[in-house]
Amino acid sequence: MKILIADDHASIFEPFKFFFETAFKNKKHSFTTVINCKEAVNEIERKKLKNSTFDFAVIDISMPGYAEKDIHNGSDLCKYLNQEMPNCKTFINTAILENFTLFDLVQNLKPDGIAVKSDMKAEDYIAAFEKIWQGEIFRSSSVDNKVNEIWGYETLANETNRTIITCLANGYKIKEIANELQLTEVSINKRISKIKKALEINETTILREVKRRGYV
């Protein structure tokens, strides 16, 4: 079993090797560890030159990118890996807790597994890797709860609406958001009204409320 572990904290490498060795005691293991996206891409390309592939990859989202390849973080790296090695099992390991970010990771990357680090103990990782290898999808409890909460609001499940909220939280003006999304200001304001109605909040509390709820 050829395993890629990509994380900018090298201290996690040995524990994760142990998790895999425990989960798959009857397999031979070959580990490749990298601390940034550039190293990861180089290892993926090296494998391809040998007509080989990774069987399993653990990827942290918050890693230094590789600008030359337009890979800015672990999310982009996961997309790249999925394109280059579609049969490789992917497991996203992250400290991110924001609802929108986790929702987008699940929807856009469709990883075989995704976990918030604070949810997981050693036995949880071992069980997760076993399930994923057997073809199951794994999500840790926080991921499940936050994704389900977004699906509970049809308005928030819309990607454009989530982008509008994120832009507002980052201080964008309505005109700037309209330009960014190539929509009219009237359309943006209508969407904001629908968002407020869905969340049962008013004009003065929308940003405070979405931050309080952990959406952004």
N, C-alpha and C positions, 0 to 999 in steps of 0.2 A: 504494500500500500504506500503510494507516494503522496506525501502530505506537505502542503505549503502553510506555514504559519506567518502571517503578516501583521506585525504590531510594533509600534515605536517604543514599547516598553519591553526590553529584552528579558526582563525578570519573569515574564509569563511563559517563556519558551519551555523551560524544563517541566513546569507543572502540566502544560498541555501535552507534551510528549508522554508524560505519565498517564494522562487521561486516555490518550489513544492506545497506548500499550495495554492498559487495563481493559478497555472496551473491546479490543481486537487481539486477544492473547495468542490466537493461532495464526496470525498473519505476520509477515516480515514488514518492517516499517523503514521507510526512507524519508527523513525529515529535511525540509528546506526552510530556513528561518530568515526573515528579512525585516528591516526596521523602517522602510519607507517604500513608496510606490515605485520609484525608479528601480530599486533592487528587485522588487517583485516582478516588474515587467521584464527585466533582464533574465530572471530565472524562468519565466514563462516562455520567453523566446528561445532560451537555451534548450529547454525541454522540447520545443517544437522542432528545432534543428535536428534533434536526435529521434524524431518521429515518436516522441514519448508524450506523456500527459500527466498532470496531477490528478489523483483520485479524490482528494479532499482538500479543501482550503478553509482556513480560519482567518477572517479578515476584520481588523479593527477599522472603524470608520474614520477616526481622527488621526490620520497619518500624514506626514509630509508628502506632497504630491510630486508629479513628474510633468512639469509644464510643457516640455517638448512633445509629449504624447497627449496633451490636453487632459491629463489625469490629475485631478486636484485633491483627491481624498480617497478613502477606502471605498466609498460608494462607486466612484468612477472606475476604480480598480476592479471591483466586482463585475461591473458591466463588461469591462475589457476581458476579464477571465471567462465570463459566460460566452462571449463571442469566440474566443480563441480555443477554449476547451469546454464545449457545452455539456460534456458528460461528467465534468468535475462537480462533486458535491460542494456547495458553498454554505458556510456558516458565518453569519455576521455577529461579531461580539462588540458591544458598544456600551459606553457609559451615558449615552444620550437618553434623556427622559421626555423630551418634548413630544406631545401627541402627534403633531403634524409631521415632524421629521420621521418618527417611527412608522407612521402610516405610509408616507411616501417611500420609505425603504422597502416595506412589504409589497406595496403595489407596483413600484417601478423595477425593483431588482428581482422580486420573487425568489429570494434565497431559499435553500432547503431548510435552513434554520436561522433563527435570529434571537439573540438574548441580550437583555440588559444585565450588565455585569453584576449589579447589586442583587439580582434575583438568584444568582447561581452559586452553588457549592460544588465541590469536586464531584460528588456522586451525580449531580444534575448534569454536568458536562458529559460525564461518561454515558449516562442514560440517553442524553440528547444525541450523541454521536452514533450510538447503536441504532436508535430509531431512524435517524437520517439515512444511515447506510442500508437500512431495510426498506427505504422508499417512503418513509413518513415525513411529514412536515413538522418542524418543531418551532414553537414560539414560547418564550418564557412568560411568566404570569403578567408582568408589567406590559409587555408588548401586546399580549392578547387583550388585556383590559383597555389599553389606550386605543388600539385599532377598533375594537368593538364600540367604544364610545364615539369615535368619529362616524362610524357607520350608523350610529343611532341618530345622527343629524344628517339628513339627506343633503342639506345645503353645504355642510362641511366636507362631505364626500366628493364634492366637485373640486377639481384641482385648481381651477381659476379662482374660486372663492377662497381657497386656502392661501393662494399666492397673494391675493388682495390683503388678507389679514396679516400675513407675514410682512408685506410691504408697509402697511400702516404701523406695525410694531417697530419697524426699522426707521420710521420717521419720514417716509415718502409722502408727498402731497398727492391729492387726487389726480392732478394733471400729470404728474410724473408716473403714477401707476397706469394711467390711461395710455401714455406713450409706451411704457414698458410692455404692456399687454396688447397694444394695438386695438384698444377699445375706446369708445367715446366716454367722456366724463359722465354723461347721463347714464350710460350703461354701468359704469363703476358704482355710481351712487345708488342705482337700483339694486345692485347686488349687495351693497353694504346694508341697505334697508332690509333685504331678505335675511341676511346674516343676523342682524340685530333681532329681527322678529323670531328667528329660529332659536336663538340663544336667550330670548326674553330679556334683552338688555337695552339700555337707551344710549343716546349719542355720547353722553359724558363718561360712560363706563366701559365702552367696547374694548379699548386697549387694556385697561386695568383688568377687565374680566377675563379676556382670553389669556392673559399672562397668569392670572390667579389660577385658572383651570389647567395651566401647563400646556396649552396648545402651541405656544411659541416661546 
